[in-house]
Amino acid sequence: MPLAPLPDSVNARKLHRRLKRQVGQAIADYEMIRDGERVMVCLSGGKDSHVLLDILLELQRRAPIRFELIAVNMDQKQPDFPAHILPDYFRERGVDWHIIEQDTYSVVTRVVPEGNTMCGLCSRMRRGALYAWAAGNGIDRIALGHHRDDIVETFFLNLFHGGQLKAMPPKLRSDDGRNVLIRPLAYASERDIAKYAHLRDFPIIPCNLCGSQENLQRQQIKRMLAEWEREAPGRTQTMFSALQDVRPSQLADRNLFDFTGREPDMAGIKETASATPDSIALRWFDRARLS
């Protein structure tokens, strides 16, 4: 089925330009792609990875540097998986592509008790197969479809359930040290991505494994953030901006900031209209005494 052209409307053109600008800016800000590199685009069949590949293909034609794109999908042998859809789509787009076949579905459903979260094991096995293929095929960058909302959700997952201030960086080296992961959609909202995917009518393949588990902690976080966004539009972007403006001295991580080697000063004390020099000095003394 041919890819739907972008509708000739002002809103559609604005959306298209915004996504291209955001992806281009993220690539530039974090030096995600360099001249001559081979970039593996992990395409699951969902809306995020479809939009990622589409925008990267367009930027590839206009970018001031030359880079190669290889679309890679992992066929996990889920029942009724339409294995022909993505190869047909790749051929239609003229994209270099590869399908990794590995029956992780049977392993996950056998090992994880019914009703438990399958995402952890499934994602680790999928990552391992993708990383191994990239390392063995001269891939310089692995492009993932995570967007701004994914990054903020991951921050709150780690905050609420992991006791860590940690999210998804736009660029990082994998734990095995062999691969560099990039997230070119880091500045894009899920809402814009969903709208664009709908306009282009990409061949979406839903996940019938973990994607159908509504009790996931991530789904709970997603609902919480959606409610916050309804109450205060723009709050998600504000939180993402905060992740780009971290003040180690205003947190409590002794491995990140040398508290013992610095004397307390007035910088952390907020003066108010009712504050007097004596009250400020007293608070300063209390902080120094307790530190």
KEDRENDO-197352 format. One line per 4 residues: for each residue y, x, z of C-alpha. Coordinates in Angstrom, 2 decimals, m for minus. Each point is the difference from the previous one (the first is absolute). Example, Ala and Ser with C-alpha at 12.3 -4.5 7.8 and 13.67 -1.06 7.14 Angstrom:
m4.50/12.30/7.80 | 3.44/1.37/m0.66
***
This chain:
0.00/0.00/0.00 | 3.35/1.54/m1.02 | 2.45/0.91/2.76 | 2.73/m2.60/0.39
3.44/1.27/m1.09 | 2.76/0.00/2.58 | 1.94/m3.30/m0.26 | 3.43/0.27/m1.57
1.98/m1.07/3.04 | 2.68/1.63/2.13 | m2.12/m0.14/3.17 | m3.05/1.50/m1.71
2.03/2.86/m1.44 | 1.63/0.68/3.37 | m3.40/0.04/1.69 | m1.38/2.39/m2.61
2.96/2.36/0.30 | m0.14/m0.10/3.80 | m3.68/0.98/0.10 | 0.51/2.80/m2.52
2.98/1.30/1.97 | m1.86/m0.14/3.32 | m3.08/1.75/m1.36 | 2.10/2.65/m1.74
2.06/0.56/3.15 | m3.09/0.34/2.21 | m1.55/2.51/m2.42 | 3.21/2.04/0.00
0.67/m0.21/3.76 | m3.48/1.23/0.94 | m0.69/2.16/m3.08 | m3.14/m2.03/m0.64
m0.63/1.14/m3.58 | 0.83/3.34/m1.57 | 0.03/1.14/m3.59 | m3.42/0.32/m1.62
m1.97/m1.68/2.79 | m2.99/m2.33/m0.37 | 0.48/m3.18/2.01 | m2.95/m2.20/0.89
1.07/m3.63/0.49 | m2.46/m1.81/2.26 | m0.26/m3.48/m1.50 | m1.94/m2.46/2.12
0.81/m3.01/m2.14 | 2.48/m1.42/2.52 | 3.65/m0.76/m0.67 | 1.37/3.16/1.66
m2.02/2.51/m2.01 | 0.61/m1.94/m3.23 | 3.76/0.14/0.52 | m0.23/3.69/0.95
m1.79/0.91/m3.23 | 2.32/m2.15/m2.12 | 3.19/1.56/1.39 | m1.40/3.54/m0.15
m0.97/m0.48/m3.64 | 3.55/m1.03/m0.79 | 1.55/2.85/1.98 | m2.39/2.43/m1.69
1.58/m0.81/m3.36 | 3.55/0.54/1.32 | m0.39/2.69/2.66 | 1.69/3.40/m0.44
m3.36/1.64/0.80 | m3.43/m0.31/m1.60 | m2.94/m1.23/2.06 | m3.39/m1.51/m0.72
m1.29/m3.31/1.40 | m3.67/m0.79/0.54 | m0.90/m3.48/1.29 | m3.05/0.02/2.26
m1.83/m3.01/1.38 | m2.89/m0.02/2.43 | m2.72/m2.55/m0.71 | m1.45/m0.61/3.48
m2.68/m2.34/m1.35 | 1.31/m3.10/1.69 | m1.84/m3.15/m1.14 | 1.53/m1.71/m3.04
2.41/2.89/m0.56 | 1.33/m0.37/m3.59 | m0.69/3.58/m1.07 | 1.34/m0.50/m3.55
3.54/m1.06/0.92 | 1.58/3.32/0.90 | m1.60/2.08/m2.80 | 1.21/m2.61/m2.50
3.46/0.12/1.54 | 0.14/3.80/m0.03 | m0.97/0.09/m3.67 | 2.66/m2.59/m0.80
2.68/2.08/1.76 | m1.22/3.22/m1.59 | m0.51/1.61/3.40 | m2.36/2.88/0.76
m2.42/m1.48/2.53 | m3.18/0.49/1.99 | m2.25/m2.31/2.04 | m1.75/1.39/3.09
m3.16/m1.97/0.78 | m1.22/0.09/3.58 | m1.74/m2.75/1.95 | 2.09/0.07/3.15
m0.22/m3.79/0.28 | m3.67/0.04/1.07 | 0.65/2.78/2.51 | 2.97/m1.77/1.61
m1.67/m3.41/0.23 | m3.14/1.62/1.46 | 1.73/2.20/2.58 | 2.88/m2.21/1.18
m1.10/m3.01/2.10 | 0.93/m3.39/m1.46 | 3.49/m1.08/1.06 | 1.19/3.55/0.74
2.74/1.74/m1.96 | m1.40/1.75/m3.07 | 3.20/1.71/m1.16 | m0.41/3.21/2.00
m3.40/1.03/m1.34 | 0.66/m1.38/m3.48 | 3.27/1.89/m0.39 | m1.48/3.28/1.29
m2.86/m0.16/m2.48 | 2.34/m0.94/m2.84 | 2.40/2.80/0.91 | m2.83/2.53/0.09
m1.19/m0.92/m3.50 | 3.52/0.01/m1.47 | 0.95/3.29/1.67 | m3.19/1.67/m1.21
0.58/m1.16/m3.59 | 3.61/1.18/0.09 | m0.93/3.42/1.37 | m2.65/0.44/m2.67
2.15/m1.06/m2.93 | 3.16/2.03/0.31 | 2.16/m2.73/1.51 | 3.30/1.19/1.50
1.17/m3.29/1.57 | m1.78/m3.18/1.10 | 2.34/m3.00/m0.34 | m0.68/m2.93/2.33
1.47/m3.49/m0.19 | 1.30/m0.28/3.57 | 3.51/m1.46/0.17 | 2.82/m0.22/2.54
m1.53/m2.94/1.86 | m3.37/1.79/0.29 | 1.78/2.96/1.57 | 1.82/m2.15/2.58
m3.17/m1.96/0.77 | m1.91/3.23/0.58 | 2.72/1.18/2.39 | m0.46/m3.10/2.15
m3.79/0.20/m0.20 | 0.15/3.52/1.41 | 2.65/m1.01/2.54 | m1.84/m3.06/1.33
m3.62/1.09/m0.35 | 0.02/3.79/m0.23 | 2.72/1.03/2.42 | 1.64/2.22/m2.62
3.27/0.05/m1.94 | m1.61/0.50/m3.39 | 0.15/m1.71/m3.38 | m0.84/0.89/m3.62
2.08/2.90/m1.34 | 1.09/m0.30/m3.64 | m1.69/3.35/m0.65 | m2.61/1.96/1.92
m2.93/2.36/m0.36 | m3.38/m1.60/0.70 | m1.98/0.97/3.09 | m2.44/2.04/m2.08
2.93/2.05/m1.34 | m1.08/m0.39/m3.61 | 2.26/m2.82/m1.18 | 3.64/m1.07/0.14
0.53/m3.75/0.37 | 3.16/m1.71/m1.20 | 1.30/m3.55/0.44 | 2.60/m0.61/m2.74
0.43/m3.66/1.08 | 1.23/1.12/3.45 | 3.47/m1.50/m0.58 | m1.23/m3.25/m1.62
m0.52/m3.26/1.90 | m3.22/m1.95/m0.23 | 1.99/m3.06/m1.03 | 1.44/1.76/m3.06
m3.41/1.41/m0.90 | m1.63/m3.43/0.21 | 2.73/m1.55/m2.17 | m0.31/2.71/m2.63
m3.82/m0.20/m0.06 | 0.27/m3.76/m0.53 | 2.49/0.40/m2.84 | m2.17/2.56/m1.77
m3.22/m1.95/0.65 | m2.06/3.08/0.80 | m3.81/m0.47/0.12 | m0.23/m0.22/3.79
m3.44/0.52/1.58 | m0.04/m1.29/3.60 | m2.02/1.80/2.67 | m2.72/m2.26/1.41
m0.96/2.45/2.73 | 2.78/1.02/2.42 | 2.68/m1.91/m1.89 | m1.49/m3.26/1.21
0.07/0.86/3.71 | 2.96/m1.91/1.40 | m0.55/1.25/3.57 | 0.96/3.56/m0.87
2.62/1.61/2.22 | 2.00/0.82/m3.14 | 0.13/m3.69/m0.90 | 1.36/m0.78/3.44
2.69/2.67/m0.38 | 0.82/m1.31/m3.48 | 0.55/m3.50/1.39 | 2.18/1.37/2.80
2.20/1.96/m2.43 | 0.24/m2.99/m2.36 | 1.30/m2.12/2.88 | 2.53/2.68/0.94
1.13/0.20/m3.62 | 0.53/m3.77/m0.12 | 2.07/0.14/3.19 | 2.02/3.06/m1.06
m0.20/0.79/m3.74 | 0.12/3.73/m0.62 | m1.66/0.97/3.26 | m3.01/1.61/m1.73
2.30/2.28/m1.99 | 1.86/0.90/3.18 | m3.25/0.98/1.68 | m1.04/2.07/m3.01
3.40/1.73/0.08 | m0.67/0.84/3.65 | m3.19/1.79/m1.04 | 2.18/2.20/m2.20
2.41/0.82/2.82 | m2.09/1.26/2.92 | 1.74/1.57/3.02 | m2.63/2.08/1.84
2.32/0.72/2.93 | 0.34/m3.74/0.65 | m3.76/m0.54/0.34 | m2.45/1.55/2.50
m2.33/2.25/m1.99 | 0.03/3.43/1.67 | m1.89/1.49/m2.96 | 2.74/m1.13/m2.37
3.05/0.89/2.06 | 0.52/2.76/2.57 | 1.30/m1.96/2.97 | m0.69/2.78/2.50
2.09/2.51/m1.90 | 3.12/m2.20/m0.14 | 2.40/m0.94/2.76 | 0.90/m3.70/0.27
3.38/m0.83/m1.46 | 2.29/m2.97/m0.49 | m1.23/m0.79/m3.52 | m2.57/m2.55/1.13
2.34/m1.98/2.25 | 1.71/m3.02/m1.51 | 3.45/m0.65/1.39 | 1.15/m3.60/0.42
3.38/m1.57/0.58 | m0.80/m0.40/3.71 | m1.43/3.50/0.47 | 1.96/2.39/2.19
m0.23/3.79/m0.02 | m1.74/m0.16/3.40 | m2.63/m2.50/m1.16 | m0.69/2.04/m3.14
m0.36/3.17/2.08 | m2.35/m1.79/2.41 | m2.27/m1.17/m2.83 | 0.04/3.51/m1.45
m0.99/1.43/3.39 | m2.84/m2.53/0.37 | m1.35/0.86/m3.44 | 0.16/3.72/0.74
m1.72/m0.45/3.35 | m2.84/m2.09/m1.44 | m0.60/2.20/m3.05
***
